[in-house]
C-alpha cells in the first residue's frame, strides 16, 4: 500500500517595513492606511507580497519602500529584522512576513501608493502604547523593530543612520535620547562617544552658530561596532523620576 503523495503547503510571502526617522526631535514610524480588505481603513506597516517567485526578498523590500511611500531607498539604511509566521496572523491564509528595519534622516512626508490610501509619520510612542491600533500583528513587528533599534544603538554605529552626512555631537545625542526615550547627561555622553574610537570622526569643518563658538562637525567613522558600548540607561522604577544621567 503506497502512502499518499506529499504536496507542499501553500504559503504566501510578504515583506513588511518598520521605517523610523526623527521629526521635531521625536522618534516617528511610518504607517499607511489600508485601502483593501482585510482590515480596510486600518493603519498598518508598509509592505506587500512578492511580485513573482523570482523576486529577491531584499529587492521586494526596496520596491515596497518606494511604491507605498514614494521614498527613495538608495540612502536608507535597510536590514532584515525577523520572520513572522504564526498560522493565524493573516485571515487570507498562511502568510509569512519577512520584516525589515529602515532608517534614514530627515525623511519627507510620504505619498501613499498601490493599495494604501494614505501614509503618515506617527510618533513611535503612540504605537508602543497601543494608542494607535494596527492591522494584523503589525504592532508586534513595530515594537520589535523599535526595540531592535534601541538595542543596536548601544553596540553599533546605527545612530549615525538617523543623522545627515555631517552632524554635531549634540545632534547625535538627540538621536539617542529620541530612540531610547530618555534624557542623557551631556558631559557623560560626550565622554562615552569620544571613548568609542572610530565611531565618529571630525568632518574637518565647523558649523556657524548665532553667537558663541562654531559647533564642530563630525561624520560616521570606520567602525560599525562600538567599543566600549554606549549602555542604555535603565528605566526609572515605578513612581520615580528619571534624573537624566546615563551612568
N, C-alpha and C positions, 0 to 999 in steps of 0.2 A: 504494500500500500504506500503510495507516494504522498509526501507532505504537500499541502497546498503551496503553490508558488508564492514566494515572498514578493511584495511590491512596496516601494518606498512610501512613507507617509508624506502626504502633500504638505509642504511648509513654504510659506511666503517670507521673503526677507525685505526688511526696510532699514533705512538709516534715519536716525533722529539726532538733532544737533542742539547741544547746550551752548549757546552763544553768549558770551559775557563781555561786558565793557564797562567803563566808568563814565557816568554822566553826572555833572554837577557834584563830583566828589563821592558819589554813591555807586555801589555795585548794581548793575542792571542786567537783566536777562531778556533775550528776545523771544517773544511769544507771537503766535499767529492765531487768528480766529478761523476755525474750520468752516469751509464753505460746503462740505459734503458730509453725508452720513458715513459712518456713525459719529455721534457727538457733534452734529452740525451746530454751529454757533458758539461752541465752547472754545476756550483757549487751549492751545497745545504748543509743543515744541515744533519748530520747523523740521520737516523731514518728508520721507515718502518711499515708495517701492523702487527697487532696481528697474532701470529702463528695459533691460534684456539680460539674458543669462550670461552674456559675455562682458557685462559692465563690472569693472573692479569696484570693490566697496568704497575705497578712498575716493575714486573718481565720482561715485554716486554722491558722496558726502559733499564734495566740492560743487557738484551740479546743483544739489538741493540748496546749498548755501546761496547760490546765485539766483536760482529760479524762484524760490519762495520769498526772498528778501531783496533781490537786486543788489546784493553786496558783493563786491569783487573779492575773490578768495586768495588772490596772489600774495597779499600782505597780511593774511590772517593766520595766526598760529592754530593749527588743526591737528588733533591727535585722537586716536581711538580711546574711548572711555571704558566701556564694558558692553557685554551682551546680555540682553533681557529676553527670556524665552518662556515665561510662565504660560501654561496652557490656556488660561482664561484671560489673558491680558488684552485680547482683541476679539470683539464679537463676530468678526468676519471669518474667523477660523484660526488655525495655528500660524501665528505671525511672530517671527523672531526679529528683534531690533538690534542693530549694531550702533550703539550710541557713540557720538563723538563730542569732544570739547573743543570749542573755538573761542579764541581770544584775540582782540585787537584794540588799539587805542582810538578814541575819538570816532567811533563808527557813526555814520549818518543815520537820519531817520529812515527806516526801511520802507520798501514798497512791496506790498503783497503781490503774489503771483500764483499761477496754476490753481490749486484747489483751496487757497487761502483767500478770505475776503478782506482781511485786514492784518496788519503786522505792527507791533509796537514794542518799545522798550518798557519793561516793567521792573520796579525795584525788586531785587532778589529777595529781600526780606518778606515781601508780600507773598511770594511763592513758598518760602520756607515755613512761614507761619500758617499757611493754609488760607490766607485771606483771598487769594486768587485760586479758584478751583481749576484743575487741568484735566483734560481728557486722558483716557487710557491710564497707564501707570506713569505718566509724564512728570508728576510731582516727585515721585521716587527717583526718576532719572535725573531731573533737575537738581534735586537735593544731593545726589551722589556726585554730580558734576561740580557743584559749588564746593562740596567738601573736598573733592579731589584737588581743586584749585587751591583751597586753603592749605591743605597739607603740603602740596608741591611747592608752595611759596617758601616753606621752611627750608627745604634742602636743594632747591634748584633755582635757576635764573628766570623762572616763569614770570616773575613780577615785571620784568622789562618788556614783556609782550603787551602789557597794558599801557606802556609809555610810548611816546614818539621816538624818533631816531635819536634825539638828544633830549636830556631831561636833567633836572636838578635832583639832589638827594631829597629835598623837601617833597618833590612830586613823587618820587619813589616811595617815600614814607606814606603819602596819601593812598597809594595803591595798597600797601599792606593794611592800613587802617580800614579802608573800604572793604577789602576782601575778607579780612579777619573780623571786621565789625567791632573794633576796639581801638581806643586811643593809645598811642605809644609815646614813650619819653624820647624827645628829640635827641638828646645827647647820647643816650644808650643806643638808639637806632643808628646814629651816625657812626659810633664806635664799632658796632657789630658789622655794619656794611663794609667799613674800611678793613675790618679784620678778615673778611671773606675775600681773599686775594683772587683777582681775576673775575670777580662778579661784575663790577663796573670799572670803567677806565675813563680818565679825563678826555673830553672831546676836543680840547685844545682851544676852546673859545668860552667866553663868558656871556651871560645874558644880562643886558642892561635893565636896571630896575629904577623906578621913580624914587629918588632919594636913597641913601645908603649905598653899600657896596654892590657891585655886579655879582650875580649868582653864578657859581661855577657850574658848567655843563658837563654831563657825563654821557656815555653810551654803553651799551651792553658789552661786557668783556668776553674773553675767550672761554671762560669756564661756565659750564652748564650745571655743574654740581657744586653746591656751596659747602665750603669747609673753613671754619666751623659753621654749622647751620644756624639760621635765624629762627629760634624756637618761638612758637606761638604762645602768647600768654594764656595761662589757664583762666577760664571764665570765672567771675566772682561767684562766691557761694550765694545761695538764695538769701535775699534780704540785705546783702552787702553791696556797696557801690564800688565800681571799678576805679582804681587810682590813676590809671593812665600809664603805669610803668610797664616795662617789657622785660623785667628780670625773671 
